[in-house]
Amino acid sequence: MRIKVTFKADKIPIFYRHRFMSLIKEAIEKSDAEYKKSLYPDKDSEHSKIAKPFCFSVSMPLGRTAKKEKIIIDENVEIEDSVFYFPENSSLSFYVSSSEYQFMVYLYNGLLEMKSFPFGNNINLILERVFMLNEKKITNDEVTFKTNSPVLIENKEGKPILPISGGQIPIDSFNEHFNAVHDRILKDIRGDGLYREMEFVPVKLKKQVVKHAMKGFREKTGKPYMTLTCFEGCFKLKGDPRDLQMLYQIGIGLRTGQGFGMVEAL
């Protein structure tokens, strides 16, 4: 299931993913607090790092401009970085995809109840529309995907690996890591890992470094934000259609519940 949400807004800072995570949490809690707690257990819980059954992306309007300004990440952290300003009367688009009907129903109803969301930095997102999008049905064992948000793949040591020229490892080694990551994610979400090993085939990709603000990271490292080395563009993925369909719905790679890895099937 997929939805598109449009908000009226004048601007948005470069650190926006963690605030859309908060938006999702608040919307779900309004619909069902117990479900929200099961999806986001306490950080000390053994289930706190289980993969989330959804992904999201944000699309800014054309004609935006960027200015360097002070950005308040939280009450104790303020830095100077880019703020994107939008043309007058333009809208911000927020896309969410999930394999779970229950999650999407709670999100949909919660968003309608909220009407607006205080984003921080004197920004208030005003809800305009929430509507369902058509979801493609994948029946073949090969599909071409285009990224809507950057894809993050890391090895067991937490180092990013890229399937592009200069990505430091051969494509065969990348595929090993790629399969290991998704086998683990699918076990978290549906109980079964990959039904068949997948093959990742680059088509047109480029590296993308993303600045990402997470409270847990700041508490652990003392740094205001993390930088994640990702990739974006087009690629082919070969495998079992059931696996391909699931990854189309929940996103590809790591941190999909934090605004990474949302793809469109071409």
C-alpha positions in Angstrom: 0.0 0.0 0.0 1.1 3.5 -0.8 -0.1 7.0 0.1 0.8 10.5 -0.9 0.4 13.3 1.6 0.7 16.9 0.6 1.4 19.7 3.1 1.5 23.4 2.8 4.8 24.7 3.9 7.2 27.6 3.3 10.5 26.0 4.0 12.2 22.9 5.4 15.7 22.3 6.8 18.2 19.8 5.4 17.6 17.8 8.6 14.1 16.7 8.0 13.9 12.9 8.1 13.8 12.6 11.9 10.9 15.1 12.0 8.9 13.0 9.5 9.6 10.0 11.7 8.1 11.9 14.6 5.1 12.8 12.4 4.5 9.1 11.6 4.8 8.2 15.3 2.3 10.9 16.3 -0.2 9.9 13.6 -0.1 6.2 14.6 -0.4 7.0 18.3 -3.5 9.0 17.6 -5.1 6.0 15.9 -3.8 3.2 18.3 -1.4 3.9 21.1 -0.8 0.2 21.7 0.1 -0.5 18.0 2.5 2.5 18.1 4.2 1.1 21.2 4.6 -2.3 19.5 6.2 -0.7 16.5 8.4 1.6 18.5 9.2 -0.2 21.8 11.5 1.3 24.4 15.1 1.6 23.2 16.2 -1.0 25.8 13.8 -3.6 24.5 15.2 -6.5 22.5 12.8 -5.6 19.8 13.8 -1.9 19.5 16.1 -2.6 16.5 13.7 -4.8 14.5 13.2 -3.5 10.9 10.1 -1.4 10.3 7.6 -2.6 7.7 7.5 0.7 5.8 9.6 3.3 4.1 9.0 7.0 3.2 10.4 9.7 1.0 9.9 13.5 0.8 9.7 15.5 -2.4 10.2 19.2 -2.3 8.6 21.6 -4.9 10.5 22.8 -7.9 12.0 26.3 -7.8 13.2 26.0 -4.2 16.2 27.9 -3.0 18.7 27.2 -0.2 20.0 29.5 2.5 22.5 28.9 5.3 20.7 29.5 8.6 20.7 28.4 12.2 18.8 25.1 12.6 17.6 23.8 16.0 17.9 20.0 15.9 16.6 19.7 19.4 16.6 21.9 22.5 20.3 21.4 23.2 21.7 21.4 19.6 21.8 24.2 17.2 23.9 24.3 14.0 24.2 26.3 10.8 23.2 24.5 7.6 20.9 24.6 4.6 17.3 25.6 4.8 15.2 25.1 1.6 12.7 27.8 0.8 9.7 27.0 -1.4 7.9 29.2 -4.0 4.7 30.9 -2.8 1.7 28.6 -2.6 3.6 25.4 -3.3 3.3 22.1 -1.6 5.6 19.5 0.0 4.9 15.9 -0.9 5.3 13.0 1.6 5.2 9.4 0.3 4.8 6.3 2.5 4.8 2.7 1.5 4.2 -0.4 3.6 3.5 -4.1 3.4 1.2 -3.9 6.4 -2.5 -2.9 5.9 -2.9 -2.1 9.6 0.0 0.3 9.7 -1.3 2.2 6.7 -4.8 2.5 8.1 -3.6 3.8 11.4 -1.3 6.3 9.6 -4.0 7.4 7.2 -6.6 8.0 10.0 -4.1 9.6 12.3 -2.9 12.1 9.7 -6.5 13.1 8.9 -7.1 13.7 12.6 -3.9 15.8 13.1 -4.6 18.4 10.3 -1.2 20.0 11.0 2.2 19.2 12.5 4.6 21.5 14.3 7.9 20.7 12.5 10.2 22.9 14.6 12.3 25.9 13.5 9.1 28.0 13.1 7.7 25.6 10.5 4.2 24.3 10.7 3.1 21.7 8.1 -0.6 22.2 7.2 -2.3 19.1 5.8 -3.8 19.5 2.4 -4.6 16.0 1.0 -4.0 12.3 1.9 -4.7 9.9 -0.9 -4.0 6.3 -1.9 -1.6 5.5 -4.8 -1.7 2.6 -7.1 0.7 -0.1 -6.1 2.3 -2.2 -8.9 2.1 -6.0 -8.7 5.5 -7.6 -9.4 5.1 -11.0 -11.0 8.4 -11.4 -12.9 11.8 -12.4 -11.4 13.4 -9.2 -12.6 12.4 -5.6 -12.0 14.0 -2.2 -12.6 13.8 0.1 -9.7 14.3 3.9 -9.4 15.1 5.3 -6.0 12.8 7.9 -4.4 15.1 8.2 -1.4 18.8 7.2 -1.1 19.6 3.5 -0.5 22.0 2.6 2.4 23.8 -0.7 2.5 26.4 -1.4 5.2 28.6 -4.3 6.1 28.7 -6.0 9.5 31.1 -3.4 10.7 28.7 -0.6 9.8 30.8 0.6 6.9 28.9 1.7 3.8 29.3 -0.3 0.6 28.4 1.0 -2.9 27.6 -0.8 -6.1 29.2 1.9 -8.2 32.6 2.7 -9.7 34.9 3.6 -6.8 32.6 1.7 -4.4 35.7 -0.2 -3.2 34.3 -3.7 -3.6 33.4 -5.9 -6.7 29.7 -6.3 -7.5 29.8 -9.9 -6.5 30.9 -8.9 -3.0 28.3 -6.2 -2.9 25.6 -8.8 -3.7 26.7 -10.9 -0.8 26.3 -8.0 1.6 23.0 -7.0 -0.1 21.5 -10.5 0.3 22.6 -10.7 3.9 21.1 -7.4 4.8 17.7 -8.3 3.2 17.6 -11.8 4.5 17.8 -10.4 8.0 15.2 -7.6 7.3 12.7 -10.0 5.8 13.1 -12.4 8.8 12.2 -9.5 11.1 9.1 -8.5 9.1 7.5 -11.7 7.8 9.4 -14.4 9.7 11.0 -15.9 6.6 14.2 -14.7 5.0 14.8 -14.4 1.3 13.0 -17.1 -0.7 15.8 -17.0 -3.3 19.2 -15.2 -3.5 18.9 -11.9 -5.3 21.2 -10.3 -7.9 21.7 -6.5 -7.9 22.6 -5.1 -11.3 23.6 -1.4 -11.5 22.1 0.6 -14.3 22.7 4.3 -13.6 23.8 5.1 -10.0 25.6 7.8 -8.1 26.8 8.3 -4.6 24.8 10.4 -2.3 26.0 11.6 1.2 23.1 12.3 3.5 23.2 14.3 6.7 20.9 12.7 9.2 19.9 13.8 12.8 19.2 11.1 15.3 19.0 11.6 19.1 20.5 8.2 19.9 23.5 9.0 17.8 24.0 12.4 19.4 23.8 10.9 22.9 26.3 8.2 22.0 28.9 10.2 20.0 28.3 13.8 21.1 28.2 14.8 17.4 25.2 16.9 16.2 24.4 14.6 13.2 25.7 11.6 11.3 26.6 11.4 7.6 25.5 8.3 5.7 27.0 7.3 2.4 24.3 6.0 0.1 23.5 5.6 -3.6 20.6 6.7 -5.8 19.4 6.2 -9.3 18.3 3.1 -11.3 19.1 -0.5 -10.9 17.8 -4.0 -11.7 17.0 -6.5 -9.1 16.6 -10.2 -9.9 15.0 -12.7 -7.5 11.8 -14.3 -6.3 8.8 -12.1 -7.2 7.6 -12.4 -3.6 10.8 -10.9 -2.3 10.9 -8.2 -4.9 7.3 -7.3 -4.1 8.0 -7.0 -0.4 11.1 -4.9 -0.9 9.1 -2.6 -3.2 6.6 -2.2 -0.4 9.0 -1.8 2.6 12.0 -0.2 0.9 15.5 -1.4 0.0 18.5 -1.3 2.3 18.9 -0.1 5.9 17.1 2.7 7.8 14.0 2.5 5.6 11.8 3.6 8.5 14.0 6.7 8.7 13.5 7.9 5.2 15.8 5.8 3.1 15.4 3.2 0.4 12.0 4.0 -1.0 11.8 2.8 -4.7 9.5 2.9 -7.6 9.1 0.0 -10.0 9.6 1.0 -13.6 
